Amino acid sequence: MARLNHKCRRSTLNGLEISGCAWLLMLMAAIAPRHAGAAAPSKEYEVKAAFLLNFAQFIQWPAASFPRPDTPFIIGVLGEDPFGAALEQTFQDESVQGRKFVIRRSRRVADMKGCHLVFISKSEKEQIAQILPSLDEPGLVTVSEVDDFVERGGVINFYIDKNKVRFEINLRAAERKGLKISAQLLKRARIVGSNPGREGQ
């Protein structure tokens, strides 16, 4: 999946640089099954890594989130890392608006400061109520796979529906953080918290 993405041409959408086959990745992720057995986490998290790349490409961050032309786009993983090598494989040689991606892993919330997107692992489920206020910063997208995550103030949450990886978006949380989400992304999400026609137009 990641190798396919590396060969994609680039174009722009609403001022954002995107991979020409980003939506092919999105389609592949949407239909990829969650296999049973030992291989399940590997396949599932390859799919979720592809979604994270699409989130980076189809969300517009506040200008203040990138104070310098060479400021990298930082992806954080908080808690136990379920991705393994999938993140590096997916984001290798990729960029958004000319910005390279940096991946940061930690079990400490304080280490997530300065990230643009943070994936909060299931291992942190019992601490979500404390974590979300600590990450309630402008321009920081919080993503997880914990039940009720978006209802509790998270921005994006993964869920499984009919053995397919899906996602939901809390528009109020995104708006509060100064984020603008592409209408194309919203069409593929389950919307929580606002009129889905308001954003990304």
ABEGO torsion letter per residue (X at the ends): XAAAAAABBBBBBGGBBBBAAAAAAAAAAAABBBBBEAAAAAAAAAAAAAAAAAAAAABBBBAAABABAABBBBBBBBEBBAAEAAAAAAABGBBBGGBBBBBBBBABAAAABGBABBBBBAAAAAAAAAAAAAABBBGBBBBBABBGAAAAGBABBBBBBGGBBBBBBBAAAAAAAGBBBBAAAAAABBBBGBBAAABGX
